[in-house]
Amino acid sequence: MQNINEKYEYKKATIEDIDELVRTRIIVLRAANKLSDREDMSEVEKQSREYYKRALRTGEHIAYLVYDNEKFIGAGGVSFYQVMPTYHNPRGKKAYIMNMYTAPEYRRQGIAYRTLDLLVAEAKEQGVLQIALEATQMGRSVYEKYGFSAMQDEMELLNIKE
């Protein structure tokens, strides 16, 4: 039996993959936010493209694209950022997993888990001690299986008004 890791190609994204990355970002956001194709995402698309241009160049973001032969079937990314040092994280380096996606007909084959494994390895390589992510209901079981746990002490302020 063929190992899942040998069946598909996991490609570390470069600036040449920016169109695929932006396209995937919009797919993920539409799915996570339950947005129809009629919803205007042009500003998000434009800003995502600018983000990828900068962050891929600086190493602030690393992404993997997954292919079945030449067909795009999945993706995932990790962004790195710096906070003040703490007792549990003396370097203050953190990472945020985002843009996890597997095409519907390829789900439940370990693709997201393998992508997550590659992203966590990238974070470890950079000395990151804390990785966070926002989980959809569908993805929660993958992240729990990997070892992620729900955070209890964080809060968020959205839509800050002037």
N, C-alpha and C positions, 0 to 999 in steps of 0.2 A: 504494500500500500504506500502511495506517495505521501510524503510529509507535507502538511499544509504550507510550511515555510518554503518548500521547493516548488510548489504548484504555481504560485503567483510571484510577480516581481515587485519588490518594495524598493522604490527609488527615492533617494534623498533629493528633494526639490532644489532647483537652482533658479536663477532669475529668468532663464529661458522657459520655465514652467509657469510663469506668472498668470497667463490666461487661464490655465487649468486651475490654479490655486484660487483665483478670484471667482471663477465659475462655481467651484466647489463651496466656497465661502457663502455665496448667495443661496445655494441649495440647502446648506446646513441651517442658515438663518431662517429661511422660509419654513423648513420642517420644524425646527425648534420653537418657532413663534407662531406656527400654524397660519402662515401667510399665504394667500393665493398668489398665482402668477401675475395677477392684475396689480398687485401692490407695487408701487414705485420703489425700486431699490437702487436707483441710479447714483444717489449720493453715497450710499454705503459701498457700492461697487467702486466708485471713484476713490473713496478714502481707503478702501481695502487695497486697491492697486498701489496707492502711494505708500501705505504701510509695508506691503511686501517688498517694494523697491528698496526701501530703506533698511528694513529689518533683516532681510535675507543677506544683504551686503554686509551689515555690521555683525551678523551672528546673533542678533537679538531674538530671532525667530528661526526655527528649524521645522521643516515640514517633510512628510513622506507621502508619496503618491503610490497607489497600489494598482497594478495592471494584471489582467488576465490576457496574456499575449499582448496585443496592442490596445486592448479595451480598458479604459479607466473604470475601476470598480471601488476605489476607496481612498481615504486620506486621513491625515491627522497632523496636528501641529503642536509645537510647544514654544511659548514665549518666555523669555528670561527677563527678570527685573531685580532691582536692588532696593532693599529697605534697610532701616537701621538695624544693627546687630542686636540680637536678643540672647537670652540664656540658652534657648533651645536651637538657635540659629546664629552662632557667633559671627559668621561671615555676612549674614543678611541677604544672601542670594536666594531667590525664589523662582519658581517656574509655574506656569499656568498652561495646562493642556487644553487645547481647543480645536474646533473644526474637525472633530472625529466624524467620519462618514463611511458607511459601507452601502453600496448599491443594494436595493431590496432583495434582488434574486441571489445575492452572495452572502446574506446575513446568516449567522449561526454556523459559521465555518472556522471561526478563530481568527478572522482577518483583523477585527478591531483589537483583539487581545495582542496579536503580534505587532500591530502598529503601535499600540500603547507601550509594549515592551521596548521597541526601538526608541520611542520618545523619552522614556524613563532612563534608558541607557545614555542618551545624549545629555540629560540633566545631570546624571551622576558624573559623567565625564567633565562637566563644568563645575563640579563641587557643590551642586545644589542639594540642600538637605530637606527642603519642603516643596511639595508639588500640590497644587490645588486644581480643581476643575469644577465646572458646572455640569451636572448630570441630568439628562432627560430621563424620563421614566424607562424608556426603552434601553438606554445605555447603562443604567444603574447597576444591573447584575454583573456586567463585564467589569466595571470599576471595583465593585465589592469583591468579586472573585480575585482581582489583582491585588487587593489589600487596601484600597482607599476606604476611608470611613467618613461619615457625615460630620461636618464641623458644627460645634454647638455655640461657640462664643462670638461668631462674626455677625455683623449687621451691615446693612447697606442703605444708603440714601440715594434714591433715584430721582431723576428729573429736577435737579437743583435749579431753583428759580433765583433770578437776580433780586 
